[in-house]
């Protein structure tokens, strides 16, 4: 029932409620829209408690969440209140126990299950606007639908299409906002993204560190970096490389030390026992650095969408040999992992599912419905991934072609401005 609150008074005339879930949506969807709203509307803050509009964040239950979302959002100092995901049902049943809710308001869906958003809007008797990336699942309950593309609009019943406006791809604005004011030193740069959830980090950290050691041996002039997700930390990276994580014992790499940043070194660095150096980017979001990388090696998840929008060629890695932790993963892997009788053939099942249904695990491939970026699923080893990275990093023309294909997939930019305009339009009619 805890809220991270700034000043809230009953003089609030109108509430904007943003509904979201995991770390990817918070950073790429919620934060830029919330900042735009704060800069263009009279939003109530501790510095201006008399402003007529309160901006609030409601986190909803989600298997992709890490549990740190509330702390991350509170640091931005944008929201008048933040509701934790674990409090969602109590908030829904008795909103007055959590806050004062004026008679006028709008609920905006920016991540999670669209049903929670329309349900909360109905409970509060507020207007509702849904950002539909692929499909609007409850169009009859939406007052307004902000679609990523014309295809989303065409999927709606004809009589409801008038409720829909095509705003563009929120992820496309990432590329627009990836500034080059802090250029990376010249050379080949490879980003490693081992995940942000504990279940993924337990596999990803030891696996990716060994990949890094192999890459350093094969490509001595390569520079490696890991962007530290806002919901994790360097301490967690160290923990999952320690004996406390049994999976780490199956891999040869270990962290020897964390070298601190100084006047000559821009960021902290991991130094492995094989003297591989990996830069640690703690700035969030890290798009202005990621956008300059030649290649990324990543786990499955929202990061494949972010990398795709940044047009970064990537190798998507899903090692299925660690069955004891995969039941904590989301999606198909987590479902299979919960059944002891089929755990042993999880890799085969995933590959069979993908081949039979032409299914993919990376967002660029899902969006295109064809293989654009390589996916490596199954019982795979770090040296296999390092060899593939070596192939790609030394194939400049292939990397260039892959970047161009990713550019073609990206929706039009300007979605942030368009969604804010739709919110203002709804507010003007309240």
Secondary structure, DSSP 8 states (H G I E B T S, - for coil): --B------TT--EEEEEEE-SHHHIIIIIHHHHHHHHHHS-B--SS-TT-SEEEEEEE---TT--S-HHHHHHHT---SEEE-GGGHHHHHH-GGGT----S-EEEEE-SS-HHHHHHHHHHHT-EEEEEESS--TTGGG-SEEEESSHHHHHTS-GGGGGGEEE---TTHHHHHH---SS---SSEEEEEE--SSHHHHHHHHHHHHHHHHHHHHH-TTEEEEEE--TTS-HHHHHHHTSTTSGGGGGSS--EEEEE---SS-SSEEEEETT--EEEEE-SSS-HHHHTT-SEEEE-SSHHHHHHHHTT--EEEEEE---HHHHTTS-HHHHHHHT-HHHHTTHHHHHHHHHHHHT--SSHHHHHHTS--SEEEEES--HHHHHHHHHHHHT-HHHHHHHHHHHHHHS--S-HHHHHHHHHHHHHHT-
